Amino acid sequence: MLQTAACLFTLAALAIQGPLQPSQDPPEETVTVHPVYSSAPSDEAVQRLMSKVGPTCCTSHEEGGCIECTLEVAVNSSRIEWGDKGLDDEDAVVVAHVIRNSPILMILHLGANAIGDKGAAAIAEALKGNEALGILQLQENQIADAGAIAFAEMLNVNTRLRILSFNSNRIGDAGGVALGQALGVNPKISKIELNYNKIGDTGGVAIAKALGVNKAKALRVLHLGHNKVGDATAKTIADSLRGNSTVLRVLYISTNNIGPEGGVAIGEMMRVNVEMQDLNIASNHIGDAGAVAIAGALKVNPSVYKLSLRLNEIRDAGAIAIAEALAVNKVLVEFYCGGNHYSQDAKQKLKDSVEGRPDREGRPVDPYAPTKGGRGPVPFNAPHPDALPALSLMERTVREHDL
């Protein structure tokens, strides 16, 4: 029998409120609710899954490697890596059985498969009573609104899951509304990834409202990039974060439809918010108005260390305002503003302000850390330890494509 690692997370006891009541009607669309499977899978279904995941598929934290996987081994594993295995809805039913019967499965990777709403519903049902799984990755599947709604119902009662990835699925406004309402009451989700979906302002506003009403203040990382949200979502996010009633530290809303109004709202929020550390609003349409508002915030903001304003239709007025802000701001470590429409003179002002900056005292903290702080000098544009190398500037001098 495979030895397993001790549980990495603590389980908090919390009395959960009743079923969520939507604060607004979802979009007019048909959402199919799929049946839930609770019985043990057949031998044929188990063999079908195992033939896909292959002979070396189960990973144990304690053992530090992979071993030949059987259903028994899977149920007794603390970590399972089943990404890119061609799993479909029928396989997801077997996965749900593993979740339901494993007391120690803490990390489950199911990305890059073909799991749809039916499979998502089975997994969500298994998670309702689960007290072990903390990280679940379902990116690059075929989950649409019905699957997201099933997960929202699960999040209303699950107090264990911490990190959930739905990147690159098919979730629209109905799923966004359900997830937003669930995030408003769930006490433990600290990171949710919803990049590359089909969420518009109806779903985006619901998710944004959750930031301001969740009493547990657990959510620290929200990824909502590459969707269809616009100014309404940006303004609601700003309203939720303006009062510092949340601990959100990482916000990705890049590649959406956010215009000057949304950019101005985000800038006004940054003047008073002291929690945000990493803001990516690249590939929108905030223009000079949004850039000037954000620049004004940078003069007083004490916490944002990483900021991307790339591809935002910013011209000279916005670029010069940012350059002036960088001469005052002592906090920013990583900054990206390339792909805009300012002149060479404005670009030179940006470069001069960047290259003349002193080292920042105090390294940015882990977004998940409960307290603030940090020690030691950090050169401007030196990558944060947790930053992806491909997104970080490795030299002191700013590269041309980043300005």
Residue pairs with C-beta under 8 A, 6 or more apart in sequence:
1 76
2 58
2 60
2 63
2 67
2 73
2 76
2 77
3 60
3 62
3 63
4 60
4 61
4 62
4 76
4 77
4 78
4 104
5 60
5 61
5 62
5 78
5 104
5 106
7 104
7 106
7 132
8 106
8 134
9 106
9 134
9 160
9 162
11 131
11 159
11 160
12 159
12 187
12 188
13 159
14 159
14 187
14 216
16 156
16 157
16 159
16 185
17 156
17 185
19 153
19 156
20 152
20 153
20 156
20 178
20 181
20 182
20 184
20 185
21 181
22 177
22 178
22 181
23 181
23 206
23 209
24 177
24 202
24 206
26 173
26 174
26 177
26 178
26 202
27 172
27 173
27 174
27 202
29 145
29 172
29 173
29 174
31 145
31 146
31 149
31 174
32 117
32 146
33 121
33 146
33 149
33 150
34 117
34 118
34 121
34 122
34 146
34 150
35 118
35 121
36 121
36 122
36 125
37 93
37 96
37 122
37 125
38 100
38 125
40 97
41 93
41 94
41 97
45 90
45 91
45 93
45 94
46 71
46 94
48 90
48 91
48 94
49 87
49 91
49 94
49 95
50 69
50 70
50 71
52 85
52 86
52 87
52 91
53 69
53 82
53 85
53 87
54 69
54 85
55 68
55 69
56 66
56 67
56 68
56 69
57 66
57 69
57 74
57 80
57 81
57 82
57 85
58 66
58 67
58 68
58 69
58 73
58 74
58 77
58 80
59 65
59 66
59 77
59 79
59 80
59 81
60 67
60 77
60 78
60 79
61 78
61 79
61 106
62 78
66 81
67 73
71 94
71 97
71 98
74 80
74 98
74 102
75 98
75 101
75 102
75 105
76 102
76 104
77 102
77 104
77 105
78 104
78 105
78 106
78 107
79 105
79 106
79 107
79 108
80 98
80 105
80 107
80 108
80 109
81 109
82 95
82 108
82 109
82 110
82 113
83 109
83 110
83 111
83 112
83 113
83 137
84 111
84 112
84 113
85 113
86 113
86 114
87 95
87 110
87 113
87 114
87 115
87 119
88 113
88 114
88 115
88 116
88 119
89 115
89 116
89 117
89 118
89 119
89 122
90 119
91 113
91 115
91 119
92 110
92 115
92 118
92 119
92 120
92 122
92 123
93 119
93 122
95 108
95 110
95 119
95 122
95 123
96 122
96 123
96 125
96 126
97 126
98 105
99 105
99 108
99 123
99 126
99 127
99 130
99 133
100 126
100 129
100 130
102 132
103 131
103 132
104 132
105 132
105 133
106 132
106 133
106 134
106 135
107 133
107 134
107 135
108 133
108 135
108 136
108 137
109 137
110 136
110 137
110 138
110 141
111 137
111 138
111 139
111 140
111 141
111 165
112 139
112 140
112 141
113 140
113 141
114 141
114 142
115 123
115 138
115 141
115 142
115 143
116 141
116 142
116 143
116 144
116 147
117 142
117 143
117 144
117 145
117 146
117 147
117 150
119 147
120 138
120 141
120 143
120 146
120 147
120 148
120 150
120 151
121 146
121 147
121 150
123 136
123 138
124 147
124 150
124 151
124 153
124 154
125 150
125 154
127 133
127 136
127 154
127 158
127 161
128 153
128 154
128 157
128 158
130 158
130 160
130 161
131 160
132 160
133 160
133 161
134 160
134 161
134 162
134 163
135 161
135 162
135 163
136 161
136 163
136 164
136 165
137 165
138 164
138 165
138 166
138 169
139 165
139 166
139 167
139 168
139 169
139 193
140 167
140 168
140 169
141 168
141 169
142 169
142 170
143 166
143 169
143 170
143 171
144 169
144 170
144 171
144 172
144 175
145 170
145 171
145 172
145 173
145 174
145 175
145 178
146 175
147 169
147 171
147 175
148 166
148 169
148 171
148 174
148 175
148 176
148 178
148 179
149 174
149 175
149 178
151 164
151 166
151 179
151 182
152 175
152 178
152 179
152 181
152 182
153 178
153 182
155 161
155 179
155 182
155 183
155 186
155 189
156 182
156 185
156 186
158 186
158 188
159 186
159 187
159 188
160 188
161 188
161 189
162 188
162 189
162 190
162 191
163 189
163 190
163 191
163 192
164 189
164 191
164 192
164 193
165 192
165 193
166 192
166 193
166 194
166 197
167 193
167 194
167 195
167 196
167 197
167 223
168 195
168 196
168 197
169 196
169 197
170 197
170 198
171 179
171 194
171 197
171 198
171 199
171 203
172 197
172 198
172 199
172 200
172 203
173 198
173 199
173 200
173 202
173 203
174 203
175 197
175 199
175 203
176 194
176 197
176 199
176 200
176 202
176 203
176 204
176 206
176 207
177 202
177 203
177 206
179 192
179 194
179 203
179 206
179 207
180 203
180 205
180 206
180 207
180 208
180 209
180 210
181 206
181 210
182 210
183 189
183 192
183 207
183 210
183 211
183 214
183 219
184 209
184 210
184 213
184 214
185 214
186 214
186 216
186 218
187 214
187 215
187 216
187 218
188 216
188 218
189 218
189 219
190 218
190 219
190 220
190 221
190 368
191 219
191 220
191 221
191 222
191 223
191 250
191 368
192 219
192 221
192 222
192 223
193 221
193 223
194 207
194 222
194 223
194 224
194 227
195 223
195 224
195 225
195 226
195 227
195 252
196 225
196 226
196 227
197 226
197 227
198 227
198 228
199 207
199 224
199 227
199 228
199 229
200 227
200 228
200 229
200 230
201 228
201 229
201 230
201 232
201 233
203 229
204 224
204 227
204 229
204 230
204 232
204 233
204 236
205 232
205 233
205 236
207 222
207 224
207 233
208 233
208 236
208 237
208 239
208 240
209 236
209 240
210 219
210 240
211 219
211 222
211 237
211 240
211 241
211 246
211 248
212 239
212 240
212 241
212 243
212 245
212 246
213 240
214 246
217 245
217 246
217 247
218 247
219 246
219 247
219 248
220 247
220 248
220 249
220 250
220 367
220 368
221 248
221 249
221 250
221 367
221 368
222 248
222 250
222 251
222 252
223 250
223 252
224 233
224 251
224 252
224 253
224 256
225 252
225 253
225 254
225 255
225 256
225 280
226 254
226 255
226 256
227 255
227 256
228 256
228 257
229 253
229 256
229 257
229 258
230 256
230 257
230 258
230 259
230 262
231 257
231 258
231 259
231 261
231 262
231 265
233 253
233 256
233 258
233 262
234 253
234 258
234 261
234 262
234 263
234 265
234 266
235 261
235 262
235 265
237 251
237 253
237 265
237 266
237 269
238 262
238 265
238 266
238 268
238 269
239 265
239 269
240 246
241 248
241 269
241 273
241 275
241 276
242 268
242 269
242 272
242 273
243 272
244 272
244 273
244 274
244 275
246 275
247 275
248 275
248 276
249 275
249 276
249 277
249 278
249 367
250 277
250 278
250 367
251 276
251 278
251 279
251 280
252 280
253 280
253 281
253 284
254 280
254 281
254 282
254 283
254 284
254 308
255 282
255 283
255 284
256 283
256 284
257 284
257 285
258 281
258 284
258 285
258 286
258 290
259 284
259 285
259 286
259 287
259 290
260 285
260 286
260 287
260 288
260 289
260 290
262 284
262 286
262 290
263 281
263 284
263 286
263 287
263 289
263 290
263 291
263 293
263 294
263 312
264 286
264 289
264 290
264 293
266 279
266 281
266 286
266 290
266 293
266 294
267 290
267 292
267 293
267 294
267 295
267 296
267 297
268 293
268 297
269 297
270 276
270 279
270 294
270 297
270 298
270 301
270 304
271 296
271 297
271 300
271 301
273 301
273 303
274 301
274 302
274 303
275 303
276 301
276 303
276 304
277 303
277 304
277 305
277 306
277 364
277 365
277 367
278 304
278 305
278 306
278 307
278 367
279 304
279 306
279 307
279 308
280 306
280 307
280 308
281 308
281 309
281 312
282 308
282 309
282 310
282 311
282 312
282 336
283 310
283 311
283 312
284 290
284 311
284 312
285 312
285 313
286 294
286 309
286 312
286 313
286 314
287 312
287 313
287 314
287 315
287 318
288 314
288 315
288 316
288 317
288 318
288 321
289 318
290 312
290 314
290 318
291 309
291 312
291 314
291 317
291 318
291 319
291 321
291 322
292 317
292 318
292 321
294 307
294 309
294 322
295 318
295 321
295 322
295 324
295 325
296 321
296 325
298 304
298 307
298 322
298 325
298 326
298 328
298 329
298 332
299 325
299 328
299 329
301 329
301 331
302 331
303 331
303 372
304 331
304 332
305 331
305 332
305 333
305 334
305 360
305 364
305 384
306 332
306 333
306 334
306 335
306 364
306 384
306 387
307 332
307 334
307 335
307 336
308 335
308 336
308 337
309 322
309 336
309 337
309 340
310 336
310 337
310 338
310 339
310 340
310 402
311 338
311 339
311 340
312 340
313 340
313 341
314 322
314 337
314 340
314 341
314 342
315 340
315 341
315 342
315 346
316 342
316 343
316 345
316 346
318 340
318 342
319 337
319 340
319 342
319 346
319 347
319 349
319 350
320 342
320 346
320 349
322 337
322 350
322 353
323 346
323 349
323 350
323 352
323 353
324 353
326 332
326 335
326 350
326 353
326 354
326 357
327 353
327 356
327 357
330 358
330 360
330 361
331 360
332 360
332 380
333 360
333 364
333 378
333 380
333 381
333 382
333 384
334 381
334 383
334 384
334 387
334 391
334 392
334 393
335 354
335 380
335 381
335 398
335 402
336 391
336 402
337 350
337 402
337 403
338 400
338 401
338 402
338 403
339 401
342 350
347 403
350 398
350 403
351 398
351 403
354 380
354 381
354 398
354 403
355 396
355 397
355 398
357 380
358 380
359 377
359 378
359 379
359 380
360 377
360 378
360 379
360 380
361 376
361 377
361 378
362 373
362 374
362 375
362 376
362 378
363 374
363 375
363 376
363 378
363 384
363 385
364 374
364 378
364 384
365 371
365 372
365 373
365 374
366 386
367 386
378 384
379 396
380 396
381 392
381 393
381 395
381 396
381 398
382 392
382 393
382 396
383 389
383 392
383 393
383 394
384 392
393 399
393 402
